[in-house]
Amino acid sequence: MPLVYPNIVPENNLRLPDALTVKHGPHRLLSRFVLAGDRYARERGLRLRLKYDFEELAWVNKHYVAQGSWYPIIGEFNPEHSELTPGDGVLGRRRGREW
């Protein structure tokens, strides 16, 4: 009998805590940990989201590499050199960025 795996990839561009479901382990502890981490990041101007538009990541990376403020992304995260799927994405963004 073939195994059937449900699609567990949430919709694109959700806040990281909203995109996670704890299935195993101490769910209350892990939930508090994720929320505390999100709060910590937000207090420092970061917005953590689950996003899997790797073409956009590649475009943004090229833009900032050309300005000299970023290093090129490594091959595993470059959609031109790897087979990324929606289940592979997480994004952190600074407040006030345009991309």
C-alpha positions as CSV (number, residue, x, y, z in Angstrom):
1,M,0.0,0.0,0.0
2,P,1.5,3.4,-1.0
3,L,1.9,6.0,1.7
4,V,-0.1,9.1,1.4
5,Y,1.3,12.3,2.8
6,P,-1.0,15.3,3.3
7,N,0.2,18.7,2.1
8,I,1.5,20.4,5.2
9,V,2.8,23.5,3.4
10,P,0.9,26.5,4.6
11,E,-0.1,29.4,2.4
12,N,2.7,31.7,1.2
13,N,3.7,34.8,3.2
14,L,2.3,34.0,6.7
15,R,3.9,35.2,9.9
16,L,6.2,32.4,11.0
17,P,4.2,31.6,14.2
18,D,1.0,31.4,12.2
19,A,2.6,29.1,9.7
20,L,3.8,26.5,12.2
21,T,1.8,23.6,13.7
22,V,3.5,21.6,16.5
23,K,2.7,18.0,16.0
24,H,5.2,16.3,18.3
25,G,6.9,17.1,21.5
26,P,5.9,19.5,24.3
27,H,3.6,21.6,22.2
28,R,3.0,24.3,24.9
29,L,6.7,24.8,25.5
30,L,7.5,24.8,21.8
31,S,4.7,27.2,21.1
32,R,5.9,29.6,23.8
33,F,9.4,29.4,22.4
34,V,8.3,30.2,18.9
35,L,6.2,33.2,20.1
36,A,9.0,34.5,22.3
37,G,11.4,34.3,19.3
38,D,9.0,36.1,17.1
39,R,8.5,38.8,19.7
40,Y,12.3,39.1,20.2
41,A,12.8,39.5,16.4
42,R,10.0,42.0,16.1
43,E,11.4,44.2,18.9
44,R,14.6,44.4,16.9
45,G,12.8,45.4,13.6
46,L,12.7,41.9,12.0
47,R,9.5,40.4,10.6
48,L,9.7,36.6,10.3
49,R,7.5,35.1,7.7
50,L,7.2,31.8,5.8
51,K,7.7,32.7,2.2
52,Y,8.7,30.5,-0.7
53,D,9.1,32.9,-3.6
54,F,12.7,31.9,-4.3
55,E,12.7,33.9,-7.6
56,E,12.0,37.0,-5.6
57,L,14.8,36.1,-3.2
58,A,17.2,35.7,-6.1
59,W,16.2,39.1,-7.6
60,V,16.5,40.9,-4.2
61,N,19.9,39.2,-3.7
62,K,21.2,40.3,-7.1
63,H,20.0,43.9,-6.3
64,Y,21.9,44.1,-3.0
65,V,25.0,42.3,-4.3
66,A,25.2,44.9,-7.0
67,Q,25.1,47.6,-4.3
68,G,27.9,45.8,-2.4
69,S,25.8,45.3,0.8
70,W,25.1,41.5,0.5
71,Y,27.0,38.4,-0.5
72,P,25.6,36.2,-3.2
73,I,23.2,33.5,-2.0
74,I,24.7,30.0,-1.9
75,G,23.6,27.5,-4.5
76,E,21.1,25.6,-2.3
77,F,18.9,28.7,-2.1
78,N,19.4,29.9,-5.6
79,P,16.5,28.6,-7.8
80,E,18.8,28.6,-10.8
81,H,20.9,25.9,-9.2
82,S,18.6,23.9,-7.1
83,E,15.1,22.4,-7.0
84,L,13.4,24.3,-4.2
85,T,9.9,23.6,-3.2
86,P,7.3,25.6,-1.2
87,G,8.3,23.5,1.9
88,D,11.8,25.0,1.9
89,G,11.1,28.7,2.7
90,V,11.5,31.1,5.6
91,L,12.1,34.8,5.3
92,G,13.2,37.5,7.8
93,R,12.7,41.1,6.8
94,R,13.8,44.3,8.3
95,R,11.2,47.0,9.0
96,G,11.1,49.7,6.3
97,R,12.6,47.6,3.5
98,E,11.1,48.0,0.1
99,W,11.3,44.5,-1.3
